[in-house]
Amino acid sequence: MRISVANILILFDMYIHYCRTHCQPRLSESAAFVLQENYVKIRQDMRRQANETEEAATIPITVRQLEAVVRLSEALARMRL
C-alpha cells in the first residue's frame, strides 16, 4: 500500500494544526528556578568583572535575553512533540 504525497501533506498539515491548538508547553517551576539562578549568577559575574577591570561589560545580559531563552525553550518543546 502506497501513500501519496498529497495524503502525506494533508496528514502533516493536520498534525501541525493539532500541535498549534493543543500543545502549549510551559516552563516548569524547576526549570524556571534554574534559569533564574543562572541569570543572576551571570549578572553578578559581569558586575564583578566590570568592577575589577573598571570597564563596562561588553555585552550586557538583560531580562529581554532571559525572556528570549524562555521562548526558545518553549518552541523547542513544541518541535520535539
VOLUMFI-628316 format. One record per residue (C-alpha): residue number from 1; residue in three letters; x, y, z; chain. Coordinates in Angstrom, 2 decimals, padded with zeros to 5 digits. Last residue first. Example, Ala and Ser with C-alpha at 12.3 -4.5 7.8 and 13.67 -1.06 7.14 Angstrom:
<sites>
+-----+--------+---------+---------+---------+--------+
| num | residu |      px |      py |      pz | chaine |
+-----+--------+---------+---------+---------+--------+
|   2 |    SER |  013.67 | -001.06 |  007.14 |      A |
|   1 |    ALA |  012.30 | -004.50 |  007.80 |      A |
+-----+--------+---------+---------+---------+--------+
</sites>
This chain:
<sites>
+-----+--------+---------+---------+---------+--------+
| num | residu |      px |      py |      pz | chaine |
+-----+--------+---------+---------+---------+--------+
|  81 |    LEU |  006.34 |  016.85 |  020.25 |      A |
|  80 |    ARG |  010.00 |  017.80 |  019.94 |      A |
|  79 |    MET |  009.20 |  020.95 |  017.99 |      A |
|  78 |    ARG |  006.80 |  022.13 |  020.69 |      A |
|  77 |    ALA |  009.49 |  021.66 |  023.36 |      A |
|  76 |    LEU |  011.96 |  023.59 |  021.20 |      A |
|  75 |    ALA |  009.48 |  026.45 |  020.91 |      A |
|  74 |    GLU |  009.03 |  026.52 |  024.68 |      A |
|  73 |    SER |  012.77 |  026.62 |  025.24 |      A |
|  72 |    LEU |  013.19 |  029.36 |  022.63 |      A |
|  71 |    ARG |  010.53 |  031.48 |  024.32 |      A |
|  70 |    VAL |  012.18 |  031.01 |  027.73 |      A |
|  69 |    VAL |  015.60 |  031.88 |  026.31 |      A |
|  68 |    ALA |  014.11 |  035.01 |  024.73 |      A |
|  67 |    GLU |  012.65 |  036.03 |  028.09 |      A |
|  66 |    LEU |  016.13 |  035.80 |  029.62 |      A |
|  65 |    GLN |  017.55 |  037.86 |  026.75 |      A |
|  64 |    ARG |  014.96 |  040.57 |  027.42 |      A |
|  63 |    VAL |  015.71 |  040.43 |  031.13 |      A |
|  62 |    THR |  019.14 |  041.73 |  030.26 |      A |
|  61 |    ILE |  022.61 |  040.39 |  029.57 |      A |
|  60 |    PRO |  025.21 |  043.06 |  028.94 |      A |
|  59 |    ILE |  027.71 |  042.51 |  026.13 |      A |
|  58 |    THR |  030.94 |  044.45 |  026.54 |      A |
|  57 |    ALA |  030.75 |  044.83 |  030.29 |      A |
|  56 |    ALA |  031.72 |  048.33 |  031.30 |      A |
|  55 |    GLU |  035.32 |  048.84 |  032.29 |      A |
|  54 |    GLU |  036.85 |  049.31 |  035.72 |      A |
|  53 |    THR |  038.60 |  045.96 |  035.30 |      A |
|  52 |    GLU |  037.63 |  044.66 |  038.72 |      A |
|  51 |    ASN |  034.28 |  046.47 |  038.87 |      A |
|  50 |    ALA |  033.27 |  045.32 |  035.37 |      A |
|  49 |    GLN |  034.27 |  041.75 |  036.22 |      A |
|  48 |    ARG |  032.19 |  041.79 |  039.40 |      A |
|  47 |    ARG |  029.18 |  043.20 |  037.54 |      A |
|  46 |    MET |  029.52 |  040.58 |  034.80 |      A |
|  45 |    ASP |  029.84 |  037.80 |  037.37 |      A |
|  44 |    GLN |  026.79 |  039.10 |  039.25 |      A |
|  43 |    ARG |  024.72 |  039.26 |  036.06 |      A |
|  42 |    ILE |  025.80 |  035.75 |  035.04 |      A |
|  41 |    LYS |  024.94 |  034.41 |  038.50 |      A |
|  40 |    VAL |  021.51 |  036.09 |  038.48 |      A |
|  39 |    TYR |  020.71 |  034.61 |  035.06 |      A |
|  38 |    ASN |  021.95 |  031.19 |  036.16 |      A |
|  37 |    GLU |  019.73 |  031.24 |  039.26 |      A |
|  36 |    GLN |  016.71 |  032.44 |  037.28 |      A |
|  35 |    LEU |  017.16 |  029.82 |  034.58 |      A |
|  34 |    VAL |  017.47 |  027.06 |  037.19 |      A |
|  33 |    PHE |  014.37 |  028.33 |  039.00 |      A |
|  32 |    ALA |  012.39 |  028.49 |  035.76 |      A |
|  31 |    ALA |  013.40 |  024.89 |  035.02 |      A |
|  30 |    SER |  012.24 |  023.81 |  038.49 |      A |
|  29 |    GLU |  008.96 |  025.69 |  038.15 |      A |
|  28 |    SER |  008.26 |  024.10 |  034.78 |      A |
|  27 |    LEU |  008.39 |  026.21 |  031.63 |      A |
|  26 |    ARG |  005.20 |  025.97 |  029.66 |      A |
|  25 |    PRO |  004.27 |  023.70 |  026.78 |      A |
|  24 |    GLN |  001.36 |  024.84 |  024.62 |      A |
|  23 |    CYS |  000.22 |  021.84 |  022.66 |      A |
|  22 |    HIS | -003.45 |  021.59 |  021.74 |      A |
|  21 |    THR | -004.18 |  024.20 |  019.05 |      A |
|  20 |    ARG | -000.79 |  024.63 |  017.39 |      A |
|  19 |    CYS |  000.12 |  020.97 |  017.70 |      A |
|  18 |    TYR | -003.20 |  019.82 |  016.22 |      A |
|  17 |    HIS | -002.85 |  022.21 |  013.27 |      A |
|  16 |    ILE |  000.70 |  020.97 |  012.62 |      A |
|  15 |    TYR | -000.51 |  017.34 |  012.70 |      A |
|  14 |    MET | -003.41 |  018.11 |  010.35 |      A |
|  13 |    ASP | -001.00 |  019.75 |  007.91 |      A |
|  12 |    PHE |  001.29 |  016.71 |  008.09 |      A |
|  11 |    LEU | -001.65 |  014.42 |  007.34 |      A |
|  10 |    ILE | -002.68 |  016.56 |  004.38 |      A |
|   9 |    LEU |  000.91 |  016.65 |  003.11 |      A |
|   8 |    ILE |  001.22 |  012.87 |  003.45 |      A |
|   7 |    ASN | -002.07 |  012.40 |  001.62 |      A |
|   6 |    ALA | -000.89 |  014.62 | -001.25 |      A |
|   5 |    VAL |  002.41 |  012.74 | -001.43 |      A |
|   4 |    SER |  000.51 |  009.52 | -001.99 |      A |
|   3 |    ILE |  000.65 |  006.63 |  000.44 |      A |
|   2 |    ARG |  001.48 |  003.31 | -001.10 |      A |
|   1 |    MET |  000.00 |  000.00 |  000.00 |      A |
+-----+--------+---------+---------+---------+--------+
</sites>
